[in-house]
């Protein structure tokens, strides 16, 4: 499950990359056409803000992807019988 989350975070980071903004911004505006979000995206003064948000999402997605790719699939199970301090006494 962790690997799936890592791949999804990587794909989101790739799509939100600021260097892809000239391609993804018109696509996003056309996909959300007729909504207030599309009107906000198409406004002339919001390009810098959209670029900053895209950069933050890109860096966050990369950080999550690298974090989740480096985690082990499941944590190791401690050996309870090997330690005499953890034994139950009657």
N, C-alpha and C positions, 0 to 999 in steps of 0.2 A: 504494500500500500504506500510505503514511503517513496518508492521509486516512481509510482504513478504521480504522486504529488510533485515530485522533483521535475518530472517531464512537463507537467502542466505549468509549473512556475517558469520553467525554461522557455516554453512556447509563448507564454504571456510576456515574458521579458523580451523575447525576440520581436513580437508584434509591437510592443510599446517602445521599442528602441527609437530614440529621437532621430536617428539617421533615416529611418523609414517613414518619418512623419509626412514628407511630401507625397507619399503614396497612400498611407493609411488615413490621413485626415480627410481628403476628399471622399474616400470610400466610406468612412464613418459618417460623414455629413450626408452622403446619398442614402446610406442605410437607415438613418434616423430622420429622413426628410419629413417635414410637416410637423415636427415636434419643437418644443421650446429648447430642448438640448441642441438640436441641429441649428436653430437660429443663434444660439449662444456660441456654438463652434464657428459659425460662419461670420460672426461679427468681426470687424476689422481690428479691434483692440485686444482681442483675446489670444492672439497667436503666441505671444510670449508666455502667457499663463499656461496655455495648453502644452507648450514645449517643456515648461518646468514640471508640470504634472506628469508628462510622459517620461521625463528623466527620472523622477522619483519612483515611478512604477517600474521602470527598467532596472534601476539599481536594486530596488527591493526584491524584484523577481529573480534577479541574478543571485542575490545573497541567499534567498530561500532555496533556490535550486542547488547552489553549492553546499549549503548546510545539509539539505536532505540527501544529497548524493553521497556525502561523506559519513553519514550516520550508518551504523550497522543495521542489518535487516531486523534483528531482534536482539534485545540486550542479553548478555550472558546470565544464566541461572546460577545463583550461588550454590555451592555444595554444602548442604547443612550438616551432613554426617562427618565431614572432614575436620570441622572445628569443634574441639571439646567444650568450648564456652557456649555454644549454641544448643547443646543437648538438653533435653528436658529431663529433669530429675524428679523422682517421686519421693 
